[in-house]
Amino acid sequence: MAIKRLPREIIQDIVSYLPDRDTDRKDLLNCSRACQLFWDAATPAIYRDINLQYDHDQDTEVNEKTERRQLRLMQSIAE
């Protein structure tokens, strides 16, 4: 049976068994690369928690770039 014939709910159920913690996100990422159906099902879990922190001990240039990226992300979410 082709994966495309499986109902979307079944694909989502399969993906729901994969851990979505930061340390185990590799499985979700690999699953999302299998096909469009798995991408659609895995993407919400992959981006459920986004960490926008940066290391204050790094050099100023890196932190400024990170701050600009954070601002752009927040602006795009707000649109």
PyMOL commands that set and color helices and strands:
alter all, ss='L'
color gray80, all
select helices_A, chain A and resi 3-5+8-16+22-32+36-46+60-78
alter helices_A, ss='H'
color red, helices_A
deselect
rebuild
show_as cartoon
